[in-house]
Amino acid sequence: MRRAQTILQAIFQAIATAAVLAAPAWAQAPMPINGVRVDADGVTFRLPVSACATKADYTVAMLKTPGQIMLLIAPRRQGACSPTGPGHMDLTYSYADLDLRAGAPFVLGNPLVGAP
């Protein structure tokens, strides 16, 4: 069972890597975020404070593979959402916004970093 799980993880990572390499340049280095929360309202991404303050400034990509869903949040325009100082902001996406079933497990494609 452990070997099968390791093989599936390697396959998923290969698929995710291929998806990132095929993506536009701005999506090739996932934006670090400060956290994520999942509740009855949807998925809340905790992002570093930047000039981008609304959901319209970001896009959420979803990669579906058998048995796993990966979410990745990224700015719509390269370089437009660089952190501007300490602190964070929260953006909540409903399950309908994400086309995600409430309670469905997913992995996060963004690296997590502590808030400064």
ABEGO torsion letter per residue (X at the ends): XAAAAAAAAAAAAAAAAAAAAABBAAAABBBBBAEBBBBAAEBBBBBBBBABABAAABBBBBBBBBGBBBBBBBBABBGAABBAEBEBBBBBBBAAAAGBBBGBBBBBABBBBBBX
